[in-house]
Amino acid sequence: MMLARHDNNQQPESVQIHILQLHDSTFIRWLYFAIGLTALLAGILGIFLPVLPTTPFILLAAGCFARSSERFHVLLMNHRIAGPIIREWCEHRSMPRKVKRWAYLFMTLSFGSSILIVSFLWLKGMLALLALTLAFFIWRVPVREAESNSNQKMP
């Protein structure tokens, strides 16, 4: 993966997955960085806490780091688990089918366990509504088939 930093007046050298474009203002870069760190921490917490989504926070962190910190952006893009998912989203605005299935599974487990644990009926209803909304969002994200399947020659 190749990342490049471009000034607003320069043309990109080649089509890239995600162009790193740091904000001109130091204050705004620090603001993006703070939001990116907060989103990254929320995403990490989402791995362990039910109801807190992980992927949207990681994507938000990647976007914030692209505007604030080349070092953190590259670290996140090169992460063995998050990197390929972020690249897929940046390049194709899609999710691999396998990731989508895992998202449905973990969403079902986390929301299901949360609904079983809480005692208030109104809270169970809100959790169910939130789960349905999230499931609808995930359902609407396009799935792109793996390139290796589409590049195979027919006999």
ROLO-517254 format. One line per 5 residues: number of its first residue (from 1); for each residue x, y, z of N, C-alpha, C. Coordinates in nm, 3 decimals. Each point is the difference from the previous one (the first is absolute). Layout:
NUM> X/Y/Z/X/Y/Z/X/Y/Z  ...;
! end
This chain:
1> 0.086/-0.117/0.000/-0.086/0.117/0.000/0.090/0.122/0.000  -0.041/0.096/-0.079/0.079/0.121/-0.011/-0.083/0.118/0.048  0.053/0.075/0.092/-0.066/0.120/0.047/0.081/0.119/-0.046  -0.067/0.105/-0.037/0.072/0.119/-0.042/-0.063/0.123/0.063  0.086/0.096/0.028/-0.048/0.127/0.053/0.002/0.100/-0.115;
6> -0.112/0.065/-0.023/-0.011/0.094/-0.110/-0.041/0.136/0.051  0.059/0.103/-0.057/-0.047/0.135/0.026/-0.125/0.021/-0.084  -0.081/0.097/0.038/-0.124/0.025/-0.071/0.023/0.037/-0.146  0.117/0.057/-0.036/0.025/0.046/-0.136/0.060/-0.108/-0.089  0.042/-0.112/0.056/0.064/-0.104/-0.079/-0.102/-0.104/-0.043;
11> 0.025/-0.061/-0.114/-0.082/-0.109/-0.048/0.055/-0.132/0.055  -0.086/-0.096/0.035/0.050/-0.129/0.049/0.080/-0.071/-0.110  0.105/-0.071/0.042/0.086/-0.068/-0.095/-0.069/-0.123/-0.059  -0.078/-0.070/0.079/-0.071/-0.118/-0.047/-0.125/-0.018/0.084  -0.087/-0.086/-0.049/-0.121/-0.027/0.076/0.040/-0.081/0.122;
16> -0.042/0.046/0.118/0.039/-0.065/0.123/-0.122/-0.031/0.083  0.016/-0.091/0.092/-0.109/-0.041/0.085/-0.051/0.116/0.083  0.089/0.065/0.067/-0.040/0.109/0.088/0.112/0.102/0.001  -0.031/0.117/-0.043/0.101/0.103/-0.006/0.012/0.067/0.136  0.120/-0.005/0.052/0.028/0.066/0.127/0.013/0.148/-0.028;
21> -0.089/0.079/0.057/0.002/0.143/-0.023/-0.014/0.070/0.135  0.113/0.035/0.057/0.001/0.065/0.130/-0.062/0.139/-0.010  -0.075/0.036/0.101/-0.062/0.132/0.003/0.107/0.107/0.018  -0.022/0.116/-0.059/0.099/0.108/0.007/0.014/0.059/0.140  -0.109/0.007/0.075/0.000/0.061/0.133/0.048/-0.098/0.105;
26> 0.096/0.042/0.081/0.050/-0.084/0.108/-0.110/-0.028/0.102  -0.081/0.101/0.031/-0.108/-0.019/0.096/-0.100/-0.104/-0.050  -0.037/0.008/-0.126/-0.096/-0.096/-0.057/0.061/-0.140/-0.006  0.130/-0.008/-0.030/0.066/-0.131/0.002/-0.007/-0.062/0.139  0.024/0.080/0.105/-0.010/-0.051/0.137/-0.142/-0.041/0.032;
31> -0.098/0.074/-0.049/-0.141/-0.034/0.022/-0.034/-0.133/-0.069  0.041/-0.014/-0.126/-0.020/-0.128/-0.070/0.071/-0.114/0.074  0.120/0.026/0.048/0.076/-0.103/0.070/-0.072/-0.043/0.128  -0.052/0.096/0.077/-0.073/-0.032/0.123/-0.126/-0.081/-0.031  -0.071/0.040/-0.104/-0.120/-0.075/-0.039/0.039/-0.140/-0.047;
36> 0.109/-0.010/-0.076/0.048/-0.130/-0.048/0.038/-0.093/0.114  0.073/0.053/0.099/0.036/-0.083/0.116/-0.123/-0.044/0.078  -0.093/0.092/0.019/-0.125/-0.034/0.071/-0.076/-0.109/-0.076  -0.010/0.015/-0.133/-0.070/-0.100/-0.080/0.072/-0.134/0.004  0.133/0.002/-0.004/0.076/-0.125/0.006/-0.021/-0.070/0.134;
41> 0.003/0.076/0.109/-0.025/-0.059/0.132/-0.142/-0.056/0.010  -0.097/0.073/-0.055/-0.139/-0.050/0.001/-0.011/-0.127/-0.083  0.071/-0.004/-0.113/-0.001/-0.121/-0.082/0.062/-0.119/0.072  0.109/0.024/0.072/0.064/-0.107/0.076/-0.093/-0.047/0.113  -0.064/0.094/0.067/-0.097/-0.038/0.103/-0.117/-0.079/-0.060;
46> -0.037/0.035/-0.123/-0.110/-0.070/-0.066/0.028/-0.147/-0.024  0.127/-0.038/-0.001/0.034/-0.141/-0.015/-0.049/-0.079/0.122  0.006/0.063/0.116/-0.030/-0.070/0.125/-0.137/0.031/0.058  -0.055/0.116/-0.035/-0.129/0.041/0.057/-0.113/-0.022/-0.100  -0.106/-0.065/0.044/-0.113/-0.015/-0.091/-0.065/0.136/-0.028;
51> -0.060/0.012/-0.114/-0.076/0.116/-0.046/0.089/0.110/-0.057  0.128/0.005/0.034/0.088/0.104/-0.051/0.063/-0.052/-0.131  -0.031/0.064/-0.115/0.052/-0.051/-0.126/0.149/0.030/-0.016  0.071/-0.091/-0.062/0.144/0.016/-0.018/0.034/0.063/-0.134  -0.051/-0.056/-0.108/0.041/0.041/-0.135/-0.023/0.148/-0.030;
56> -0.117/0.057/0.031/-0.018/0.143/-0.031/0.101/0.089/0.073  0.034/-0.035/0.122/0.098/0.079/0.076/0.140/-0.012/-0.060  0.036/-0.120/-0.047/0.131/-0.020/-0.062/0.008/0.077/-0.132  -0.110/-0.002/-0.078/-0.002/0.077/-0.125/0.009/0.149/0.028  -0.069/0.047/0.104/0.009/0.141/0.038/0.143/0.036/0.041;
61> 0.063/-0.087/0.077/0.139/0.024/0.042/0.092/0.008/-0.122  -0.019/-0.089/-0.097/0.082/0.003/-0.121/-0.017/0.131/-0.075  -0.123/0.046/-0.011/-0.026/0.127/-0.067/0.062/0.118/0.074  -0.011/-0.001/0.131/0.058/0.109/0.080/0.152/-0.001/-0.006  0.060/-0.120/0.005/0.145/-0.008/-0.007/0.052/0.039/-0.139;
66> -0.080/-0.021/-0.104/0.040/0.041/-0.135/0.011/0.151/-0.010  -0.069/0.072/0.087/0.005/0.146/-0.001/0.091/0.056/0.108  0.050/-0.087/0.092/0.075/0.053/0.113/0.139/-0.060/0.021  0.017/-0.129/-0.023/0.126/-0.065/0.035/0.035/-0.110/-0.100  0.104/0.024/-0.077/0.044/-0.100/-0.096/0.043/-0.128/0.070;
71> 0.069/0.014/0.113/0.050/-0.116/0.074/-0.115/-0.091/0.048  -0.102/0.059/0.064/-0.111/-0.080/0.051/-0.084/-0.056/-0.115  -0.013/0.076/-0.109/-0.076/-0.048/-0.114/0.066/-0.123/-0.061  0.132/0.007/-0.017/0.073/-0.114/-0.057/-0.007/-0.120/0.094  0.014/0.023/0.130/-0.010/-0.111/0.096/-0.136/-0.068/-0.009;
76> -0.107/0.079/-0.008/-0.134/-0.057/-0.008/-0.023/-0.071/-0.133  0.048/0.059/-0.109/-0.018/-0.062/-0.132/0.082/-0.127/-0.015  0.109/-0.013/0.075/0.084/-0.120/-0.009/-0.035/-0.104/0.107  -0.101/0.027/0.082/-0.042/-0.097/0.101/-0.052/-0.125/-0.070  0.037/-0.116/0.051/-0.032/-0.125/-0.069/-0.150/-0.030/-0.008;
81> -0.079/0.048/0.095/-0.144/-0.026/-0.002/-0.076/0.121/-0.054  0.025/0.116/0.055/-0.076/0.119/-0.039/0.041/0.053/-0.136  0.127/-0.012/-0.037/0.050/0.056/-0.125/-0.073/-0.046/-0.125  -0.016/-0.132/-0.021/-0.070/-0.044/-0.121/-0.147/0.046/-0.005  -0.065/0.007/0.114/-0.140/0.044/0.003/-0.008/0.148/-0.034;
86> 0.092/0.079/0.053/0.002/0.145/-0.029/0.032/0.022/-0.147  0.099/-0.073/-0.053/0.035/0.015/-0.142/-0.117/-0.037/-0.090  -0.070/-0.107/0.034/-0.117/-0.041/-0.079/-0.105/0.110/-0.001  -0.024/0.061/0.116/-0.099/0.107/0.008/0.046/0.123/-0.079  0.126/0.038/0.016/0.051/0.119/-0.069/0.002/-0.018/-0.152;
91> 0.038/-0.118/-0.044/0.016/-0.024/-0.143/-0.131/-0.029/-0.070  -0.086/-0.080/0.061/-0.120/-0.048/-0.069/-0.132/0.036/0.069  0.007/0.060/0.119/-0.121/0.029/0.078/-0.086/-0.127/0.014  0.070/-0.109/0.036/-0.068/-0.128/0.016/0.064/-0.078/0.114  -0.062/-0.115/0.029/0.048/-0.091/0.105/0.020/-0.138/-0.062;
96> 0.104/-0.068/0.039/0.010/-0.141/-0.042/-0.114/-0.080/0.063  -0.049/-0.099/-0.072/-0.112/-0.082/0.049/0.032/-0.063/0.136  0.124/-0.045/0.018/0.041/-0.064/0.125/-0.012/0.099/0.117  0.044/0.124/-0.020/-0.007/0.102/0.104/-0.146/0.032/0.033  -0.083/0.004/-0.103/-0.142/0.028/0.021/-0.065/-0.111/0.085;
101> 0.035/-0.124/-0.029/-0.054/-0.112/0.080/0.045/0.008/0.145  0.130/0.034/0.020/0.051/0.014/0.137/-0.071/0.115/0.071  -0.026/0.107/-0.072/-0.070/0.114/0.060/-0.139/-0.040/0.046  -0.072/-0.074/-0.084/-0.134/-0.047/0.039/0.007/-0.093/0.122  0.099/-0.090/0.000/0.014/-0.093/0.112/0.027/0.072/0.130;
106> 0.101/0.089/0.000/0.034/0.070/0.124/-0.109/0.097/0.043  -0.067/0.060/-0.096/-0.110/0.089/0.032/-0.113/-0.079/0.067  -0.031/-0.117/-0.054/-0.104/-0.085/0.058/0.038/-0.044/0.142  0.125/-0.041/0.017/0.045/-0.043/0.133/-0.002/0.115/0.101  0.052/0.117/-0.040/0.009/0.110/0.097/-0.138/0.058/0.031;
111> -0.080/0.025/-0.102/-0.134/0.055/0.027/-0.088/-0.104/0.068  0.012/-0.126/-0.042/-0.081/-0.105/0.062/0.031/-0.016/0.148  0.128/-0.001/0.035/0.036/-0.013/0.141/-0.041/0.124/0.078  0.012/0.118/-0.061/-0.041/0.123/0.068/-0.151/0.001/0.025  -0.076/-0.045/-0.098/-0.146/-0.003/0.015/-0.040/-0.098/0.110;
116> 0.071/-0.112/0.009/-0.029/-0.097/0.106/0.036/0.053/0.139  0.105/0.080/0.008/0.050/0.047/0.129/-0.085/0.112/0.059  -0.040/0.097/-0.083/-0.073/0.115/0.054/-0.140/-0.041/0.046  -0.049/0.070/0.100/-0.129/-0.037/0.056/-0.115/0.089/-0.046  0.027/0.120/-0.045/-0.107/0.090/-0.040/-0.045/-0.031/-0.143;
121> -0.131/-0.010/-0.017/-0.056/-0.032/-0.130/0.030/0.110/-0.102  -0.008/0.127/0.042/0.026/0.109/-0.094/0.145/-0.002/-0.048  0.093/-0.043/0.087/0.140/-0.009/-0.038/0.022/-0.116/-0.097  -0.070/-0.112/0.023/0.008/-0.112/-0.093/-0.050/0.043/-0.138  -0.107/0.077/-0.002/-0.054/0.049/-0.126/0.096/0.093/-0.072;
126> 0.064/0.089/0.077/0.098/0.091/-0.061/0.120/-0.077/-0.055  0.046/-0.101/0.073/0.112/-0.081/-0.049/-0.040/-0.075/-0.127  -0.121/-0.054/-0.002/-0.047/-0.070/-0.118/-0.011/0.095/-0.119  -0.050/0.120/0.023/-0.010/0.100/-0.107/0.138/0.040/-0.050  0.094/0.018/0.091/0.137/0.033/-0.037/0.063/-0.114/-0.081;
131> -0.025/-0.124/0.042/0.053/-0.116/-0.072/-0.057/-0.007/-0.141  -0.129/0.023/-0.013/-0.063/-0.002/-0.133/0.054/0.111/-0.089  0.020/0.117/0.057/0.055/0.113/-0.076/0.141/-0.033/-0.048  0.082/-0.054/0.088/0.137/-0.036/-0.037/0.000/-0.112/-0.104  -0.087/-0.098/0.017/-0.009/-0.110/-0.097/-0.041/0.053/-0.137;
136> -0.092/0.096/-0.002/-0.042/0.061/-0.126/0.117/0.074/-0.065  0.078/0.073/0.080/0.116/0.070/-0.053/0.101/-0.098/-0.060  0.029/-0.107/0.072/0.096/-0.099/-0.048/-0.053/-0.068/-0.126  -0.130/-0.027/-0.003/-0.061/-0.064/-0.117/0.015/0.089/-0.125  -0.006/0.132/0.019/0.008/0.093/-0.113/0.143/0.019/-0.052;
141> 0.100/-0.036/0.079/0.139/0.014/-0.047/0.024/-0.106/-0.107  0.049/0.043/-0.117/0.023/-0.096/-0.107/0.107/-0.102/0.034  -0.013/-0.118/-0.059/0.100/-0.106/0.015/0.073/-0.010/-0.131  0.132/0.000/0.007/0.081/-0.017/-0.120/0.065/-0.136/0.008  -0.019/-0.077/-0.105/0.059/-0.133/-0.002/0.151/0.012/-0.013;
146> 0.070/-0.098/0.051/0.146/0.001/-0.004/0.049/0.004/-0.145  0.108/0.077/-0.023/0.053/0.014/-0.135/0.053/-0.130/-0.056  0.048/-0.088/0.087/0.056/-0.127/-0.048/-0.107/-0.083/-0.067  -0.128/0.010/0.045/-0.108/-0.074/-0.062/-0.033/0.057/-0.138  0.001/0.133/-0.012/-0.038/0.063/-0.127/0.112/-0.002/-0.103;
151> 0.125/-0.018/0.044/0.112/-0.001/-0.093/0.036/-0.139/-0.051  -0.068/-0.103/0.048/0.030/-0.133/-0.045/-0.052/-0.019/-0.141  0.081/-0.069/-0.083/-0.040/-0.023/-0.139/-0.096/-0.116/-0.008  -0.095/0.015/-0.089/-0.096/-0.109/-0.023/0.063/-0.101/-0.095  -0.023/-0.132/0.018/0.060/-0.101/-0.089/-0.064/0.001/-0.137;
! end
